[in-house]
Amino acid sequence: MILDAIAASILQSGIVPTGTRVQVFQEIYWAFLGLGTLVGAVVIGYMLYNGYKYRYQGGEDKDEDRPKLGEIPTGGGKGKKLFTSLTLSAIIVISLIAWTYGTLLYVEAAPEQPDAGVDVHIEGYQFGWDFTYLNNAGNSTGVETTGTLRVPVDTRVNIEVTSRDVSHNFGIPGLKVKTDALPGYTTDTWFEASQTGNYTANCYELCGQGHSYMEATVVVMEQDEYEDWYGSQQNQTSTQNSSAVAAGGA
């Protein structure tokens, strides 16, 4: 598609912001805020200028240049001003759409780094979230949690999300990530936290009577703390598996 080709060119040009999802969406916000402020200042300034220029001063002689009621204004350059304003507006709007599309394309399709990051399978159910940590092959590592997702800081977290019953939607507003959780389907996205702390994950799809309480805690930890926790979880899983094997043999 033409739009995809344009977006790819913009993405490769380096003019779109990169970084975490939070940083990217902040850049989009400031771009729209700055452009909106500039356009608003120009429009309001031009309105005030014309209001001052054609203000009523009293006396017929002083009002010769003032448009009369029902009179077509003169001095418009035979449509040149209108054409120029429409052309500039079209260029600004199209450029902003292309830039934003390219930026969102980066957010949704940022390339993964081999052997880097954390992969997590997320399954929603009425009314909670299960988290399964995956290895590079996409298989479970045996580390599973319910209601709490622990991740290291400054590390990309790749998530695949699904549901075991009805439609849900997994979102972490503090990290600007949200994706559908649909039964029988898997959606993929990612996020990266630049600060340690606790964040709240919510369900954003009305899924039943307990929808409002369908939350999870996302704990962003220092890298060494995360590795210690993850190692202890793996050891605990190995111990449980060994005990189960011994019990079965007995």
Secondary structure as GFF3:
##gff-version 3
##sequence-region A 1 250
A	DSSP	alpha_helix	2	13	.	.	.	ID=ss1
A	DSSP	alpha_helix	21	53	.	.	.	ID=ss2
A	DSSP	three_ten_helix	61	63	.	.	.	ID=ss3
A	DSSP	alpha_helix	80	109	.	.	.	ID=ss4
A	DSSP	beta_strand	118	125	.	.	.	ID=ss5
A	DSSP	beta_strand	128	134	.	.	.	ID=ss6
A	DSSP	beta_strand	140	146	.	.	.	ID=ss7
A	DSSP	beta_strand	148	152	.	.	.	ID=ss8
A	DSSP	beta_strand	156	163	.	.	.	ID=ss9
A	DSSP	beta_strand	168	172	.	.	.	ID=ss10
A	DSSP	three_ten_helix	173	175	.	.	.	ID=ss11
A	DSSP	beta_strand	177	181	.	.	.	ID=ss12
A	DSSP	beta_strand	187	192	.	.	.	ID=ss13
A	DSSP	beta_strand	197	203	.	.	.	ID=ss14
A	DSSP	three_ten_helix	211	213	.	.	.	ID=ss15
A	DSSP	beta_strand	215	221	.	.	.	ID=ss16
A	DSSP	alpha_helix	223	249	.	.	.	ID=ss17
###
